[in-house]
Amino acid sequence: MSSGVPREGPPSFQRPYIRRNAQLLTDLPAPGRRWRSNVISDELADQLVGLRNRGIVRRTDRVETAEYAKRRCLWETDPGAYQYLQRILEDDDREGLFPCGHSAIKNERDVDGITCGVCGEVHDRSEVTGNV
């Protein structure tokens, strides 16, 4: 799957998913170390197959552990995807739709405006209409 050539960032198909799910993905360990699913939230662990299919994480090995009868997966976080996630979380998402620089929409009842799913800031619809 990998050609061994480092890339400058995540493929374009990863970006919308990463922007929409930035808060969930904050649990991802930094690239360069292998990790097991017990070091991330259960909610994120439930998404590992989907994250692998998107190339955000990859399974590197299966290992025996004392606490489980079955072998457990070791994972690695994709460096490009992780770097892109950090840019989004640091308000440096140049492709962001909102004035805060993010693109993740959080639908909330009884909120006058559109809530950012990353930072929680509520934006007036008139600020966002031209961008969406």
N, C-alpha and C positions, 0 to 999 in steps of 0.2 A: 504494500500500500504506500509506503514512504519511499521516495527516491533517494533519501539521504541528503538532499540539498536543503539547507535551511531556507525558510521563506520569510518574507518581510512582515507577515502578519497573518491573521486567519483568512481562510478563503471567504469570498463574499457571501456564501450561503450560511456561514456561521454568524455573521455580524448581526442580522436581525434577531436571531435567537438569543445571542449574548446580551444585546441591548434590552430585550423584553424581560430577561430573567437575571439581570445583574445582581439583584439582592440575593436570590437563591444561590447564585454561583460564587458569592463571596467566600463560601466555605472551602472552595477548591484549594488544595495545597499548592504552593509555588512549584513551578517546574524544576526538574533536576533531581527529584527524589521520588522513590516509589512509595506508595501508600496503600493502606487497606481502607475499605469503606467504613470501618468503625471510627475513623478520624474525622468524618464529615457528618453533617446532620442526616437524620433518617430520611427527611424529605428529599434531599439531594441524592442520597444513596439509592433511593427508589428510581432515580432518573439516569443511572449510570449507563444502561444499555443505549438509551437515546443519546446521551452525551458522546458515547463511543461512536455511534452511527454518524454523528455530526463532526467527528474528528476533534472534539474538545478535550477528550481524555482517550487514552489507549490502555488496553490491558497488556501488561508486560509479562506476567507469569502467574502461575497458580502454586500456592505453597501449603504445606501441612501446618496446622496450628494445634496447640494443646487444647484450646477451648472449643473446637468444632471437630466433628467427625469427618466432614467433607473438607476438601482443599478450598482455600480462599484465594480470591483474585488479588493481584497486586496491580495498581494503576499508576499512570503518570499523566500529568496535566500537560496539554500541548502548550509550548512556550508562546506561540503567536496568539492563541486564543486567550491565554492568561494576560499577556501584555495588553491586548485590546480591552479585556475586562477591567484592568487597572486604569486605563485611560478613561473609560466610561465612569468608573467610580470616583475618579479625580476630577470630574466635570470637564474633561477634555475630549468629548465626543463631537467631532466636527460635523458628523452626519446627524446630530441630534435635531429633533423636531421642535423641542420646547426651548423657551428662553434660558432655562437652566442648563441646556446643552445635552439633555437626555432625550430618549425616544420612547421609553416604556410607559404605556398608558395603564393606569390603574382605575378601573371603574368603581366608583363609590357612590352609594345612594346619599341623597341629602347633602351633596357637596356642590356648591355653585362654582363650576369651573371644571377643569380637567386636572387630575392628580398625576404627578410623575411617579411612576412605579419604582424609580431608583432612589430619589432623594425625598419624595413625599411632598414636594412643593406643589401648591395648587395654582394653576395658571388660568387666567381669564380666557374664555373661548376665543375672543377676538385676537388675542396674542398668538394663538395657535392655528387659527383657521387658514391663514395663508400658507402655512408650512405643511399641513396634512393633506 
